[in-house]
Amino acid sequence: MSVPILGIPEQAWKIQEDCERAAIRDALVSSYWYRLNLWLGLTSTVTAAIAGFLAGTGSEILSSTGSINSKTVIAFFALLSAVLASTLTFLAPSEKANAFQQTSNKYHSLRERLRFFINSGSEDAGKTLKAQLEAFIVEKKEIDVDHPILPEWAYRRAQKKIMEKIKRNGELKRARESAQS
């Protein structure tokens, strides 16, 4: 089976599609890490506040119920707060969210420049177009090399988002065409 040789515009289009998918994928992973950071941070803060309150005047309230050992409850909330804060520090979800968001932005930037390249005369043949395409390929490789590790679910969700976008764009195109008629 022979592989078809792609022209410069087709190669640029394929790279642009890869960048689109990668940008969406990385934005999804960034969102995941952001939500985890928010959840761990808020939960840790709330449990620390509860432990502090209970260690103060709250222990009297717990003691008045009679059936609950206030020291055990205070220790539980203090331990939970420490575990959550340690997990937050160990996982560093904020840094991961930022890393994926920055990578997503790099892919979006490259995608936009490729779109311009494709739509502004990549039909012309010549060494300059080949050099430009090679520069795009090198840039994409540099982004890929520095890329953080990705979970498998991100690929599936990105593909689903791409399909939704294609459908939405088709609907918008049909709506524009019917409005012009």
GUVO-229236 format. One line per 3 residues: for each residue x, y, z of N, C-alpha, C. Coordinates in Angstrom, 1 decimal, padded with zeros to 4 digits. Example, Ala and Ser with C-alpha at 12.3 -4.5 7.8 and 13.67 -1.06 7.14 Angstrom:
013.2,-005.7,007.8,012.3,-004.5,007.8,013.2,-003.3,007.8 | 012.8,-002.2,007.1,013.7,-001.1,007.1,012.9,000.0,007.9
END
This chain:
000.8,-001.2,000.0,000.0,000.0,000.0,000.9,001.2,000.0 | 000.6,002.1,-000.9,001.5,003.3,-001.0,000.8,004.5,-000.3 | 001.6,005.3,000.3,001.1,006.4,001.1,001.1,007.6,000.1
-000.1,008.3,000.0,-000.1,009.5,-000.9,000.8,010.6,-000.5 | 001.5,011.2,-001.4,002.3,012.4,-001.1,001.4,013.6,-001.0 | 001.5,014.3,000.2,000.7,015.4,000.4,001.4,016.7,-000.1
000.6,017.6,-000.6,001.2,018.9,-001.0,001.3,019.8,000.3 | 002.0,020.9,000.1,002.2,021.8,001.2,000.9,022.2,001.9 | -000.1,022.6,001.2,-001.4,023.0,001.8,-002.0,021.9,002.6
-002.0,020.7,002.1,-002.6,019.5,002.8,-001.8,019.2,004.1 | -000.5,019.3,004.0,000.4,019.0,005.2,000.1,020.1,006.2 | 000.0,021.3,005.8,-000.3,022.4,006.8,-001.7,022.2,007.4
-002.6,021.8,006.6,-004.0,021.5,007.1,-004.0,020.4,008.2 | -003.2,019.3,007.9,-003.1,018.2,008.9,-002.5,018.7,010.2 | -001.4,019.5,010.1,-000.8,020.0,011.3,-001.8,020.9,012.0
-002.5,021.7,011.3,-003.5,022.6,011.9,-004.6,021.8,012.6 | -005.0,020.8,012.1,-006.0,019.9,012.7,-005.4,019.3,014.0 | -004.2,018.8,013.9,-003.5,018.2,015.1,-003.4,019.3,016.2
-003.1,020.5,015.8,-003.0,021.6,016.8,-004.3,021.9,017.5 | -005.4,021.8,016.7,-006.7,022.1,017.2,-007.1,021.0,018.2 | -006.9,019.8,017.9,-007.2,018.7,018.8,-006.4,018.7,020.0
-005.1,019.0,019.9,-004.2,019.1,021.0,-004.5,020.3,022.0 | -004.9,021.4,021.4,-005.3,022.6,022.2,-006.5,022.3,023.0 | -007.5,021.6,022.4,-008.7,021.3,023.1,-008.4,020.2,024.2
-007.6,019.2,023.9,-007.3,018.2,024.8,-006.6,018.8,026.0 | -005.6,019.7,025.8,-004.9,020.3,026.9,-005.7,021.2,027.7 | -006.7,021.9,027.1,-007.6,022.8,027.8,-008.5,021.9,028.8
-008.9,020.7,028.3,-009.7,019.8,029.1,-008.9,019.4,030.3 | -007.6,019.0,030.1,-006.8,018.5,031.2,-006.5,019.6,032.2 | -006.3,020.8,031.7,-006.1,022.0,032.5,-007.3,022.3,033.4
-008.5,022.2,032.8,-009.7,022.4,033.6,-009.8,021.3,034.7 | -009.5,020.1,034.4,-009.5,019.0,035.4,-008.6,019.4,036.6 | -007.4,019.7,036.3,-006.4,020.1,037.4,-006.9,021.3,038.1
-007.5,022.3,037.4,-008.0,023.5,038.1,-009.1,023.1,039.1 | -010.0,022.3,038.6,-011.1,021.9,039.5,-010.6,021.1,040.7 | -009.6,020.2,040.5,-009.0,019.5,041.6,-008.3,020.4,042.6
-007.6,021.4,042.1,-007.0,022.4,042.9,-008.0,023.1,043.8 | -009.1,023.6,043.1,-010.1,024.3,043.8,-010.7,023.4,044.9 | -011.1,022.2,044.6,-011.7,021.3,045.5,-010.8,021.0,046.7
-009.5,020.6,046.5,-008.6,020.3,047.5,-008.3,021.6,048.4 | -008.2,022.7,047.8,-007.9,023.9,048.5,-009.0,024.3,049.4 | -010.2,024.3,048.9,-011.4,024.7,049.7,-011.7,023.7,050.8
-011.6,022.5,050.5,-011.9,021.5,051.5,-010.9,021.5,052.6 | -009.6,021.7,052.3,-008.6,021.8,053.3,-008.8,023.0,054.2 | -009.2,024.2,053.5,-009.4,025.4,054.3,-010.6,025.2,055.2
-011.7,024.6,054.7,-012.9,024.5,055.6,-012.6,023.5,056.7 | -011.9,022.4,056.5,-011.6,021.5,057.6,-010.7,022.1,058.6 | -009.7,022.9,058.1,-008.8,023.6,059.1,-009.6,024.6,059.9
-010.6,025.3,059.3,-011.4,026.2,060.1,-012.3,025.5,061.1 | -012.8,024.4,060.7,-013.7,023.6,061.6,-012.8,023.1,062.8 | -011.6,022.6,062.5,-010.8,022.1,063.5,-010.4,023.2,064.5
-010.1,024.4,064.0,-009.8,025.6,064.8,-010.9,026.0,065.7 | -012.1,026.0,065.1,-013.3,026.4,065.8,-013.6,025.4,067.0 | -013.5,024.1,066.6,-013.8,023.1,067.6,-012.7,023.1,068.7
-011.5,023.4,068.4,-010.4,023.4,069.4,-010.7,024.6,070.4 | -011.4,025.6,069.9,-011.7,026.8,070.7,-013.0,026.5,071.5 | -014.0,027.3,071.3,-015.2,027.2,072.0,-016.1,026.1,071.5
-015.8,025.6,070.3,-016.6,024.5,069.7,-016.6,023.2,070.5 | -015.4,023.0,071.2,-015.3,021.7,072.0,-016.4,021.7,073.1 | -016.8,022.9,073.6,-017.8,022.9,074.7,-019.1,022.5,074.1
-019.4,022.9,072.9,-020.6,022.5,072.2,-020.7,021.0,072.0 | -019.6,020.4,071.5,-019.5,019.0,071.3,-019.6,018.2,072.6 | -019.0,018.8,073.7,-019.0,018.1,075.0,-020.5,018.1,075.6
-021.2,019.1,075.3,-022.6,019.2,075.8,-023.5,018.2,075.2 | -023.2,017.6,074.0,-024.0,016.6,073.5,-023.9,015.3,074.2 | -022.7,015.1,074.9,-022.5,014.0,075.7,-022.0,012.7,075.1
-022.5,012.4,073.9,-022.1,011.1,073.3,-020.9,011.2,072.4 | -020.4,012.4,072.1,-019.3,012.6,071.2,-018.1,013.0,072.0 | -017.0,012.4,071.7,-015.7,012.8,072.3,-015.1,013.9,071.5
-015.1,015.1,072.1,-014.8,016.3,071.3,-013.3,016.3,070.9 | -012.4,015.7,071.7,-011.0,015.6,071.3,-010.8,014.7,070.0 | -011.6,013.7,069.9,-011.5,012.8,068.7,-012.0,013.5,067.5
-013.1,014.3,067.6,-013.6,015.0,066.5,-012.7,016.1,066.0 | -012.1,016.8,067.0,-011.1,017.9,066.7,-009.9,017.3,066.0 | -009.4,016.2,066.5,-008.3,015.5,065.9,-008.6,015.0,064.5
-009.8,014.5,064.3,-010.2,014.1,063.0,-010.1,015.2,061.9 | -010.7,016.4,062.3,-010.7,017.5,061.4,-009.3,018.1,061.2 | -008.5,018.1,062.2,-007.1,018.5,062.1,-006.4,017.6,061.1
-006.5,016.3,061.3,-005.9,015.3,060.5,-006.3,015.4,059.0 | -007.7,015.5,058.8,-008.2,015.6,057.5,-007.6,016.9,056.8 | -007.6,018.0,057.5,-007.0,019.2,056.9,-005.6,019.0,056.6
-004.8,018.4,057.4,-003.4,018.2,057.1,-003.2,017.2,055.9 | -004.0,016.2,055.8,-003.9,015.3,054.7,-004.3,016.0,053.4 | -005.3,016.8,053.4,-005.7,017.5,052.2,-004.7,018.6,051.8
-004.1,019.3,052.8,-003.1,020.3,052.5,-001.8,019.6,051.9 | -001.5,018.5,052.5,-000.3,017.7,052.0,-000.5,017.2,050.6 | -001.7,016.7,050.3,-002.1,016.2,049.0,-002.0,017.4,048.0
-002.5,018.5,048.4,-002.5,019.7,047.5,-001.0,020.1,047.2 | -000.2,020.0,048.2,001.2,020.4,048.0,001.9,019.3,047.1 | 001.6,018.0,047.4,002.3,017.0,046.6,001.8,016.9,045.2
000.5,017.0,044.9,000.1,017.0,043.5,000.3,018.2,042.7 | 000.3,019.4,043.4,000.5,020.7,042.8,-000.4,020.9,041.6 | -001.7,020.7,041.8,-002.6,020.8,040.7,-002.7,022.2,040.0
-002.4,023.2,040.7,-002.4,024.6,040.1,-001.3,024.7,039.1 | -000.1,024.2,039.4,001.0,024.2,038.5,000.7,023.3,037.2 | 000.1,022.2,037.5,-000.3,021.3,036.3,-001.3,022.0,035.5
-002.3,022.6,036.1,-003.3,023.3,035.3,-002.7,024.4,034.4 | -001.8,025.2,035.0,-001.1,026.2,034.3,-000.2,025.7,033.2 | 000.5,024.6,033.4,001.3,024.0,032.4,000.5,023.5,031.2
-000.6,022.9,031.4,-001.5,022.4,030.3,-002.2,023.6,029.6 | -002.5,024.6,030.4,-003.1,025.8,029.7,-002.1,026.5,028.8 | -000.9,026.7,029.3,000.1,027.3,028.5,000.4,026.5,027.2
000.4,025.2,027.3,000.6,024.3,026.1,-000.6,024.4,025.2 | -001.8,024.5,025.7,-003.0,024.7,024.9,-002.9,026.0,024.1 | -002.4,027.1,024.8,-002.3,028.4,024.2,-001.2,028.3,023.1
-000.1,027.6,023.2,000.9,027.4,022.2,000.3,026.7,021.0 | -000.5,025.7,021.2,-001.1,025.0,020.1,-002.1,025.9,019.4 | -002.9,026.7,020.1,-003.9,027.6,019.5,-003.1,028.6,018.7
-002.0,029.1,019.2,-001.2,030.1,018.4,-000.7,029.6,017.1 | -000.1,028.4,017.2,000.4,027.7,016.0,-000.8,027.4,015.0 | -001.9,027.0,015.5,-003.1,026.7,014.7,-003.5,027.9,013.9
-003.5,029.1,014.6,-004.0,030.3,014.0,-003.0,030.7,012.9 | -001.7,030.6,013.1,-000.7,031.0,012.1,-000.8,030.0,010.9 | -001.1,028.7,011.2,-001.2,027.8,010.1,-002.5,028.1,009.3
-003.6,028.5,009.9,-004.8,028.9,009.2,-004.5,030.1,008.3 | -003.7,031.0,008.8,-003.4,032.2,007.9,-002.5,031.7,006.8 | -001.5,030.9,007.1,-000.6,030.3,006.0,-001.4,029.6,004.9
-002.4,028.8,005.4,-003.2,028.0,004.4,-004.1,028.9,003.5 | -004.6,029.9,004.2,-005.6,030.8,003.5,-005.0,032.0,002.8 | -003.7,032.2,002.9,-003.1,033.4,002.4,-002.1,033.1,001.3
-002.2,032.0,000.6,-001.4,031.8,-000.6,-000.5,030.6,-000.5 | -000.9,029.6,000.3,000.0,028.4,000.4,-000.2,027.6,-000.9 | -001.1,028.1,-001.8,-001.2,027.4,-003.1,000.0,027.6,-004.0
000.7,028.7,-003.8,001.9,029.0,-004.5,002.9,028.0,-004.2 | 003.6,027.6,-005.3,004.7,026.6,-005.0,006.0,027.4,-004.8 | 007.0,026.8,-004.2,008.2,027.4,-004.0,008.9,027.0,-002.8
010.2,027.4,-002.7,011.0,027.0,-001.6,010.6,027.8,-000.3 | 010.1,029.0,-000.5,009.7,029.7,000.7,008.5,029.1,001.5 | 007.6,028.5,000.7,006.5,027.8,001.3,007.0,026.6,002.0
007.9,025.9,001.4,008.4,024.7,002.0,009.2,025.0,003.3 | 009.9,026.1,003.3,010.7,026.5,004.5,009.7,026.9,005.6 | 008.6,027.6,005.2,007.6,028.0,006.2,007.0,026.8,006.8
006.6,025.8,006.0,006.0,024.6,006.5,007.0,023.8,007.4 | 008.2,023.8,007.0,009.2,023.1,007.9,009.4,023.8,009.2 | 009.3,025.1,009.2,009.4,025.9,010.5,008.2,025.6,011.4
007.0,025.4,010.7,005.8,025.1,011.5,006.0,023.7,012.1 | 006.5,022.7,011.3,006.7,021.4,011.8,007.7,021.4,013.0 | 008.8,022.1,012.9,009.8,022.2,014.0,009.1,022.8,015.2
008.3,023.8,015.0,007.7,024.4,016.2,006.7,023.5,016.9 | 006.0,022.7,016.1,005.1,021.7,016.7,005.8,020.6,017.4 | 007.0,020.2,016.8,007.8,019.2,017.5,008.3,019.7,018.9
008.7,021.0,018.9,009.2,021.6,020.1,008.1,021.6,021.2 | 006.9,022.0,020.8,005.7,021.9,021.7,005.5,020.5,022.2 | 005.5,019.6,021.3,005.3,018.2,021.7,006.3,017.6,022.6
007.6,018.0,022.4,008.7,017.5,023.3,008.5,017.9,024.7 | 008.1,019.2,024.9,008.0,019.8,026.2,006.6,019.4,026.9 | 005.8,018.6,026.2,004.5,018.4,026.6,004.4,017.5,027.9
003.6,017.9,028.9,003.4,017.0,030.0,002.6,015.7,029.6 | 002.7,014.7,030.5,002.0,013.5,030.3,000.5,013.7,030.3 | -000.2,012.9,029.4,-001.6,013.1,029.3,-002.4,011.8,029.7
-003.5,012.0,030.3,-004.4,010.8,030.6,-005.1,010.4,029.3 | -005.4,009.1,029.2,-006.1,008.6,028.0,-007.5,009.3,027.8 | -008.2,009.6,028.8,-009.5,010.1,028.7,-009.5,011.5,027.9
-008.4,012.2,028.0,-008.3,013.5,027.4,-008.4,013.4,025.9 | -007.8,012.3,025.3,-007.8,012.1,023.9,-009.3,011.9,023.4 | -010.0,011.0,024.1,-011.4,010.7,023.8,-012.3,011.9,023.8
-012.1,012.7,024.9,-013.0,013.9,025.1,-012.7,014.9,024.1 | -011.4,015.1,023.7,-011.0,016.1,022.7,-011.6,015.7,021.4 | -011.6,014.4,021.0,-012.1,014.0,019.8,-013.6,014.2,019.7
-014.3,014.0,020.9,-015.7,014.3,021.0,-016.0,015.8,020.8 | -015.2,016.6,021.4,-015.4,018.1,021.3,-015.1,018.5,019.8 | -014.2,017.9,019.1,-013.9,018.2,017.7,-015.1,017.9,016.9
-015.7,016.7,017.1,-016.9,016.3,016.4,-018.0,017.3,016.6 | -018.2,017.7,017.9,-019.3,018.6,018.2,-019.0,020.0,017.5 | -017.8,020.4,017.4,-017.4,021.6,016.8,-017.7,021.6,015.3
-017.3,020.4,014.7,-017.6,020.3,013.2,-019.1,020.3,012.9 | -019.9,019.7,013.8,-021.3,019.7,013.6,-021.9,021.1,013.8 | -021.4,021.8,014.8,-021.9,023.2,015.1,-021.5,024.1,013.9
-020.2,024.0,013.4,-019.8,024.8,012.3,-020.6,024.6,011.1 | -021.0,023.3,010.8,-021.8,023.0,009.7,-023.2,023.6,009.8 | -023.8,023.6,011.0,-025.1,024.2,011.3,-025.0,025.7,011.1
-023.9,026.3,011.5,-023.7,027.8,011.4,-023.6,028.1,009.9 | -022.9,027.3,009.1,-022.7,027.6,007.7,-024.0,027.5,007.0 | -024.8,026.5,007.3,-026.1,026.4,006.7,-027.0,027.6,007.1
-026.9,028.0,008.3,-027.7,029.1,008.7,-027.3,030.4,008.0 | -026.0,030.6,007.8,-025.5,031.8,007.1,-026.0,031.8,005.6 | -025.9,030.6,005.0,-026.3,030.4,003.6,-027.8,030.7,003.4
-028.6,030.2,004.4,-030.0,030.4,004.3,-030.4,031.9,004.5 | -029.6,032.5,005.4,-029.9,034.0,005.6,-029.5,034.8,004.4 | -028.5,034.4,003.7,-028.1,035.1,002.5,-029.0,034.9,001.3
-029.8,033.8,001.3,-030.7,033.5,000.2,-032.0,034.3,000.3
END
